[in-house]
């Protein structure tokens, strides 16, 4: 990892430690990505109950969804 990236990550982490509202905004965004993906998964599959495999699949999709939102619509995936 280059020095510039390490500095940016460090600043982001410091801001999250020092600003509870900023941290909460990130936390809420991650949580909502999971909720959105779970809702979409249930709608697609018709499942009322989810097993461990379902939740793992949803969590991976939620992580990807968060990164897409974080990087913006013009990011080349």
Buried (B, 14 or more C-beta within 10 A) or exposed (E): EEEEEEEEEEEEEEEBEEEEEEBEEBEEEBEBBBEBBBEBBBEEEEEEEBEEEBEEBBBEBBBEBBEEBEEEEEEEE
